[in-house]
Structure formats: C-alpha cells, structure tokens
C-alpha cells in the first residue's frame, strides 16, 4: 500500500518510501546489531538490493503500509514506521517501528510517529484498533507506545530470545475510534 500524499505532524513527515530512500544511512541501520537488537530483521543479512526489494514488495502489498520518518526541518530520514497485517474486515493493524538514527533517539520522535500513523489509520483507513509488540527489555519502545496512548494488554512470558536470554513480550493496544 502506498500513500498518495505524505502525512505531516509538528516535527515529522511520514511518506511512502521509494527505492531511492535505500541509499544513505538506511542500509547502515540494518547492518548495525545494536539497531537491530529488538527487530525480527536481526535474523537476516541486509544489502542494498534486499532493502530495495523490501521497499518495493511492501509498497505492493495491500496489507502493509511502510513509511519513512523524515524530519520536517531537514528532510533527514531518521527511521521507518509500518502498519502491517492490515485487516479491513476486522478494522485492525499491527505497528512496527525503527528509529535508525541513534542521534535522534530519545527525542520523542517515535511517539510522534506512532500518534501520526494511528491518526491516519483511524481517520483515513477507517481502522478501529492498532496493536504492537514490545520486548520487556526495550523500555524506549514501550514508553513510546504508552505515551502514544497505547495500553498494556498482555504479556507473553519468555516469548523471544535476545542476547541469549529469554525475554517477555508486551502486547500493547489502542482503540482508534
């Protein structure tokens, strides 16, 4: 799925990624183990070609919306946010997020991007509910979703392994309408 026009918030612009966006720092995010630590992408090897393929296939998937997170002031690409498993019958979707630029973490951009995409999901796509999963040892992600009015709805005990340790996964949800 693609956006016809970008979605803007106070400090951010969310827009559909193009293959050209794979250039620059995007690839370096997916080659950095610290950045990938909590993402399923940590299990794959990433190349310029694989990133372009990912962008292209996601843009052609009607059940996914992949958006780059860009700073309004500088047009710097700092991360991505994604609606996935979009189900229009049940009016729900999952959310995935990465702030790839380390220098831009901890500034509230994740929360702002989450609020922006859920507003779009509810008001434009007509979705009723959004869900996210978050590792218990990833407080930055957890706090970003809580600040975006998500609620903890469940906990999957010892659900994933991070750094050779079993970790719980929080299920966070928010009603959009």
C-alpha positions as CSV (number, residue, x, y, z in Angstrom):
1,X,0.0,0.0,0.0
2,X,1.2,3.5,-0.7
3,X,0.3,7.0,0.5
4,X,-0.8,9.4,-2.2
5,X,0.3,12.4,-0.1
6,X,2.7,12.4,2.9
7,X,1.3,12.7,6.4
8,X,2.7,15.6,8.5
9,X,3.0,16.2,12.2
10,X,4.6,19.0,14.2
11,X,8.2,17.8,13.5
12,X,7.8,14.9,11.2
13,X,6.9,14.0,7.7
14,X,5.8,10.4,7.1
15,X,5.8,9.3,3.5
16,X,6.0,6.2,1.3
17,X,9.5,5.0,0.8
18,X,11.0,4.7,-2.6
19,X,13.9,2.6,-3.8
20,X,16.0,5.8,-3.8
21,X,15.4,6.0,0.0
22,X,17.5,2.9,0.4
23,X,20.6,4.9,-0.3
24,X,22.4,6.7,2.5
25,X,22.0,5.6,6.1
26,X,19.1,3.3,5.7
27,X,21.3,0.3,4.9
28,X,23.7,1.0,7.7
29,X,20.8,0.8,10.2
30,X,20.1,-2.8,9.1
31,X,23.8,-3.7,9.3
32,X,24.1,-2.5,12.9
33,X,23.5,-5.2,15.5
34,X,22.6,-2.6,18.2
35,X,20.0,-1.0,16.0
36,X,18.5,-4.4,15.0
37,X,18.7,-5.9,18.5
38,X,14.9,-5.9,19.1
39,X,13.8,-6.4,15.5
40,X,13.0,-9.6,13.6
41,X,15.2,-8.2,10.9
42,X,18.2,-9.1,13.1
43,X,18.0,-12.7,11.7
44,X,18.6,-11.6,8.1
45,X,21.5,-10.3,6.1
46,X,20.8,-7.0,4.5
47,X,22.2,-5.5,1.3
48,X,21.2,-2.5,-0.8
49,X,19.4,-4.9,-3.1
50,X,17.5,-6.6,-0.3
51,X,16.4,-3.2,1.1
52,X,15.1,-2.1,-2.4
53,X,13.3,-5.4,-2.8
54,X,11.7,-5.0,0.7
55,X,10.5,-1.4,-0.1
56,X,9.1,-2.5,-3.5
57,X,7.3,-5.6,-2.2
58,X,5.9,-3.8,0.8
59,X,4.6,-0.9,-1.3
60,X,2.8,-3.5,-3.5
61,X,1.2,-5.3,-0.5
62,X,-2.3,-4.1,0.2
63,X,-2.0,-5.3,3.8
64,X,1.1,-3.2,4.6
65,X,2.0,0.4,4.7
66,X,5.7,1.3,5.1
67,X,6.5,4.9,5.7
68,X,9.8,6.7,6.2
69,X,10.1,9.0,9.1
70,X,11.7,12.3,8.0
71,X,12.4,15.5,9.9
72,X,10.4,18.4,8.6
73,X,13.2,20.9,9.0
74,X,16.0,19.0,7.3
75,X,14.3,16.1,5.4
76,X,16.6,13.7,7.2
77,X,15.4,10.1,7.1
78,X,15.6,9.0,10.8
79,X,13.5,5.8,10.8
80,X,10.5,3.9,9.5
81,X,7.1,3.1,10.8
82,X,4.9,0.4,9.4
83,X,1.3,-0.7,9.5
84,X,1.3,-4.5,8.9
85,X,-1.3,-7.2,8.9
86,X,-3.8,-4.6,8.0
87,X,-7.2,-6.3,8.1
88,X,-10.1,-4.2,6.7
89,X,-12.7,-6.8,7.7
90,X,-11.8,-6.5,11.3
91,X,-10.5,-2.9,11.0
92,X,-7.2,-3.5,12.7
93,X,-3.4,-3.5,12.1
94,X,-0.1,-4.1,13.8
95,X,2.5,-1.4,14.1
96,X,6.3,-1.8,13.7
97,X,8.8,1.0,14.2
98,X,12.5,1.8,14.0
99,X,14.4,5.0,14.8
100,X,17.5,4.1,12.9
101,X,19.5,7.3,13.5
102,X,20.9,6.9,17.0
103,X,21.4,10.7,17.4
104,X,17.6,11.1,17.0
105,X,16.5,8.6,19.7
106,X,15.1,9.8,23.0
107,X,13.7,13.0,21.5
108,X,10.0,11.9,21.3
109,X,10.1,11.2,17.5
110,X,8.9,7.6,17.9
111,X,5.9,8.7,20.0
112,X,5.1,11.4,17.5
113,X,5.3,9.0,14.6
114,X,3.1,6.5,16.3
115,X,0.5,9.1,17.1
116,X,0.6,10.3,13.5
117,X,0.2,6.9,11.9
118,X,-2.6,5.8,14.3
119,X,-4.5,9.0,13.5
120,X,-4.1,8.2,9.8
121,X,-5.1,4.6,10.4
122,X,-8.3,5.6,12.2
123,X,-9.3,8.7,10.3
124,X,-8.3,7.8,6.7
125,X,-8.2,4.0,6.6
126,X,-11.1,3.5,8.9
127,X,-9.3,1.2,11.3
128,X,-10.6,0.6,14.8
129,X,-7.7,-0.9,16.6
130,X,-3.9,-1.0,16.5
131,X,-1.6,-3.4,18.2
132,X,2.2,-3.5,18.8
133,X,4.5,-6.0,20.5
134,X,7.5,-4.8,22.6
135,X,10.3,-6.7,24.3
136,X,10.3,-6.2,28.1
137,X,14.0,-5.2,27.9
138,X,13.2,-2.4,25.4
139,X,11.9,0.4,27.6
140,X,12.3,3.1,24.9
141,X,9.8,1.3,22.6
142,X,7.5,0.5,25.5
143,X,7.5,4.1,26.7
144,X,6.9,5.5,23.2
145,X,3.8,3.4,22.8
146,X,2.5,4.2,26.3
147,X,3.0,7.9,25.6
148,X,1.0,7.4,22.4
149,X,-2.0,6.2,24.5
150,X,-1.4,2.5,24.0
151,X,-2.3,0.3,26.9
152,X,-0.5,-2.9,28.0
153,X,-3.0,-5.7,27.2
154,X,-0.9,-8.7,27.8
155,X,2.5,-10.3,28.4
156,X,3.9,-13.3,26.6
157,X,6.3,-14.9,29.1
158,X,9.8,-15.9,27.8
159,X,8.5,-15.4,24.2
160,X,11.7,-14.4,22.5
161,X,15.5,-14.7,23.0
162,X,17.6,-11.5,23.0
163,X,21.3,-11.7,23.7
164,X,21.0,-15.4,24.7
165,X,18.4,-14.6,27.3
166,X,14.7,-15.3,27.3
167,X,12.6,-12.1,27.4
168,X,8.9,-11.4,27.8
169,X,7.0,-9.6,25.1
170,X,4.4,-7.0,26.0
171,X,1.3,-6.7,23.8
172,X,0.2,-3.1,23.6
173,X,-3.1,-2.0,22.0
174,X,-5.1,1.1,21.3
175,X,-8.6,1.7,20.1
176,X,-8.7,4.3,17.3
177,X,-12.4,5.1,17.1
